Amino acid sequence: MNRSLSGRPEVTRRDPAGDCLAVDRPILQAPIGSLASVDLVVAVSRAGGIGSLALTWTDAASAARQVGAVKALTNAPFVANFVLAFEPIALSAALDAGVPIVTFSWGLPGPLVKSVHSAGAAVGVQVGTVDGAHRALDEGCDFIICQGVEAGGHVQSSTPLRILLPAVVAKAGAVPIVAAGGLADGADIAEVIRLGASAAMLGTRFVASMESHAHPAYKAALVAADSDATVLTACFDGGWPYAAHRVLRNSTLQNWESAGCPPSGRRPGEADVVARGQRGDVVRRYDDMPPHSRLDGDVLDCCLYAGTGVGRITAVRAADSLVKELWHDASVCLGRPGNG
Ligand SMILES: Cc1cc2nc3c(=O)[nH]c(=O)nc-3n(C[C@H](O)[C@H](O)[C@H](O)COP(=O)(O)O)c2cc1C
């Protein structure tokens, strides 16, 4: 595609971004780290949305297997995501295996944009500021993910989505914008589309899906949580220091806050192993690892990522019917009920 936005390099590639986001139901399942299963990605993409594999902490062989597994089950578009706070060690393997869309977060991709385009895939970059959006556009990305401070998981932004999104939309010209952060139902999706987004990306809502790898107790905690249950914190920094994240309040967080939020090395229960996996893997109290379904122990003491939309999650749902219902409800809110 050749774009002619003023001052920006023109980019030539095989798979125009406009096409890659032009799905029946413009809802992206966010990359939700280790909780993003192949089954989840396939279910979302088959339902007319766009699923995302989270391949940052995956080796090349496993990344190729996951991309191949999704492609074997659907021809629909899906994403491989890489958090650029870490080396994207599996990017080449994911591209070689034929992933159609790559997204980056926590950094600008620079020369990686060319590598992805050369492989025929489209590039999205998650940003948390207008200036970040400007830089991502200058680098030739095909779409922007605009993350507001309401987001669950690691949070790049310090600005509410309803303020940031219109400013990023105004900056982006014809480049599509995906809105993310605190979105949980059809009315939320309709609102961001009214504000100029081409699609919505939901993370926490899909953690509480049947197909996610999240521990059942974590899913139940999301369903039970009120809208004021989340906090933006630096508490769970094991594995990824100096990166703000939004979580449900739990006993680990409350005890740390009650102790005066002491730094690493002086935190209450710092050496505790709170949960164990069947392969001998352990989760320590302040690790950044959310609880997956094969862990035993005090899983609710682990890091429970959640966005501010959590109060509107009322049940653990199958991803297929969830995507369809979300878009149906959004279409009704937008006054286009036939679209859902
Ligand atoms: C459990 C969990 C894990 C996440 N892991 C990633 C990740 O691996 N890469 C990434 O770019 N974003 C990750 N995110 C953030 C999402 O990309 C997205 O910005 C966020 O989920 C949107 O907010 P919401 O959760 O309120 O819908 C994660 C979010 C959650 C809840």
The ligand as an ORCA input file, in Angstrom:
! r2SCAN-3c Opt
* xyz 0 1
  C      -3.495    -10.901     31.413
  C      -3.011     -9.870     30.444
  C      -1.820    -10.095     29.740
  C      -1.360     -9.156     28.795
  N      -0.232     -9.451     28.049
  C       0.127     -8.620     27.040
  C       1.166     -8.986     26.141
  O       1.747    -10.076     26.226
  N       1.503     -8.097     25.161
  C       0.853     -6.884     25.020
  O       1.179     -6.130     24.112
  N      -0.154     -6.540     25.851
  C      -0.545     -7.365     26.838
  N      -1.594     -7.018     27.647
  C      -2.263     -5.690     27.459
  C      -3.223     -5.720     26.264
  O      -2.494     -5.633     25.068
  C      -4.253     -4.579     26.265
  O      -3.626     -3.327     26.154
  C      -5.184     -4.585     27.458
  O      -5.587     -5.885     27.798
  C      -6.419     -3.761     27.183
  O      -7.113     -3.498     28.374
  P      -8.267     -4.462     28.976
  O      -7.551     -5.607     29.597
  O      -8.941     -3.576     29.975
  O      -9.156     -4.884     27.865
  C      -2.071     -7.944     28.597
  C      -3.263     -7.724     29.307
  C      -3.737     -8.669     30.211
  C      -5.043     -8.403     30.927
*
